[in-house]
Amino acid sequence: MKTSNPKSKFMKLRCSKCKNEQIVFNKPSSKVKCLVCGVSILEPLGGKGKVKAQILEVVD
């Protein structure tokens, strides 16, 4: 049986406005906002999202 690695991952992002760090899924189905200030940090594009914040790391 062949196992494949998932193509979707979690990312740790830092909000550009308030510097809050947040872990998000890289293929969102809706707009992701910062939990502290409410600025949009990730937008859906039908697959991988458009990142609007600093990527700190990709979590496996």
Secondary structure, DSSP 4 states (H G I P E B T S, - for coil): ------S--EEEEE-TTT--EEEEESS-SS-EE-TTT--EEEE--SSS-EE-SEEEEEE-
